[in-house]
């Protein structure tokens, strides 16, 4: 019986009211939320970068810089140690991770070994950081271990986190996130309207500033033509063309000694420079070195380039000065920010960038809201047309389901992305699937129940296991998607997973309580009828009668898809190939596609494609991978920005380097395999092995044909495509589970019925559910396809095709496989078999 106590009903509505209270702040402005009482939670969903604009940049600590610094440090330590002990040596060089030196007097070799052993001490690692080896004729080599370098990289990453945060804050941004990623990367996300190119320049440079003396024993050019002292090095100036200088390696003042750094403008010449003040230690060393070297040149070195080389006219005792630089006004201000924040321990290379303008984000929000509203209206109209008052109850539950989703995301502090909005719209269609399953089960139970109330209670109870089984498959796909690494895909996965949980909650608490009140107050005798009510009630389609033909046709289509995949391949997006995708909007008039193509081809960037992008003023530029590493990809995007910035605004910029694209490819492959394995293990546990095999074959069929669709249609295959494939796998198995669940019931009831007839009967009995659940999901996806915007259009197109494909495969692929693997040997024709056959075909339950 369907019964809800008053306390249980009150608890359900208290939870619903609490959800409204938690979700409501998302509709308020900042000022309105500030005026709320202190005891009320002010949680709200955080809009992702693709909805409010900003930049997502992944920086990688350059291991080569760490190796170089360690090598120079080790060479210097060896030199100082041997010189301090008066041991003569020759050939002191550093290469890769090895320092070699030859002791001139072989008799002093052991003394040198004992002297250098302290340099091999482990720095908190399990083994020595530096290995010391001795060869013949006084030859010694010190090898820096990979473990030591790896530890230094990790240390550099940790130190860089704080410095990067200070630089971004110094740049004037307040809404940003800096976090470590893996062993050598840093993820930076800055929200709002920003200059992404300037931000990258600010974060990439180590900004190591130091004061040296010019080695005037020879000119820089003479040093290049011959040999220069080992205590000096040749550095180039910032001029164009650059001038070589022979600079003493020893720095007596560094950026760490600067305690006050400000950009200043000369009121007469309008030239900009950096004014600095030194701490006590720096002031003392500067005064000492300049006093001892009057008439010589001072070298101010910035990131291994000579910024300026003034003559020392007198001792600098004030500890204050100015550094003139051939920088723009913005460049000088950025330099001041970098120097105040501190020098990075190594260069940070941009390996990935995803930037979105606030205007583009606002368009995405509007498109998502329109798609959501249209989806709700379409699904509501269909449910009310099908179930009248119960359809209204389903719509009320759907609205509360959406409120629960927003409340859950708010409490979790989740980030809502554009694919996340797509996930919510998809839930609009999938949420009422549970209502359809329940209502259609109630319709069946009416035939044998003693009262309508009993039929409603049995309908809810017996639909529970089917709904849970069906939604677990999609939940597993959502969990796998969460670990694929992309921020936007994670947003989709989170909303999908939360939506599934809230759907189960509302279906068996809120919906059930409302239906219980309706039954108790109105005392209905049957489900409300409509024109569509009995559309599939007496369906008696012989699906298995043509199974061989359909199976053959599907096999041929799958073979064509595999051949096309092997010969033509997928049109992979930059997520998997690397490269750049840039969307621009003309500042005046429409985008000139031909002119854009001509201008970009002159940049010699290889394969560049320009195409319209939703509106005459917009254009989309695709630049193939440059094949020259991470810096090459960034340089290509920088060239495009420089070429087009006067005539176009940049709506969206995505740059993916080869390291990231390779990892995304591996993650996507492993993600698909992991999702398939997890889902099929669940099916194997819940059903007999033949059902699991049928689900495997049907799933492979869907995946192969989906890939064929991408190949033959030329739709770009990217991370959102992976999300579409995994979601379709879950949805297809959702439908398959509904059919399998009914087959399992009928196998227990009709033990002698021939399997093909039993399968036909089971499919016909669940046909209304199969068709109607697909219809509601397709309506939501259609709204998303028409109004959701260009960014997710390929995703929704794939989903539309996939839902239809999944519905087909659950009938014509998953079911016939059970016959092939002889789930049950055919019972002999006889009176009992004929009776049961007739009973099932008429739709009765015996």
Secondary structure, DSSP 8 states (H G I E B T S, - for coil): -----HHHHHHHHHHHHHHHHHHHGGGS-HHHHHTS-TTS-----EE-HHHH-EEEEEEEE-HHHHHHHHHHHHHHHHHHHHHHTT--EEEEEEETTEEEEEESSGGGHHHHHHHHGGGG--SSSSS-SEEEEE-STTEEEEEE-HHHHHHHHHHHHHHHHHHHHHHHHHTT--SEEEEEETTTEEEEEEESS--HHHHHHHHH----EEEEEB-TTS-HHHHHHS---TTEEEEEESSSS--EEEEES--SEEGGGEEEEEEEE-TTT--EEEEEEE-HHHHHHHHHHHHHTTTSBEEEEETTEEEE--B--S---SSEEEEE-S--HHHHHHHHHHHHH---SS-EEEEEEEEE-HHHHHHHHHHHHHHHHHHHHHHHHHHHHHHTHHHHHHHHHHHHHHHHHHHHHHHHT-EE-HHHHHHHHHHHHHHHHHHHHHHHHHHHHTTT-SSHHHHHHHHHHHHHHHHHHHHHHHHHHHHHHHTT--HHHHHHHHHHHHHHHHHHHIIIIIHHHHHHHHHHHH--SS----TTTTSSTT----GGGGHHHHHHHHHHHHHHHHHHHHHT---B-HHHH-EEEEEEEESSS---HHHHHHHHHTT--SSEEEEE-SSTTEEEEEEE--SS-HHHHHHHHHHHHHHHTTTEEEEEEEEE-HHHHHHHHHHHHHHHHHHHHHHHHHHHHHS-HHHHHHHHHHHHHHHHHHHHHHHHH---B-HHHHHHHHHHHHHHHHHHHHHHHHHHHHHHH-TTS-HHHHHHHHHHHTHHHHHHHHHHHHHHHHHHHHHS-STTHHHHHHHHHHHHHHHHHHHHTHHHHHHHTTSS-----SHHHHHHHHHHHTT---
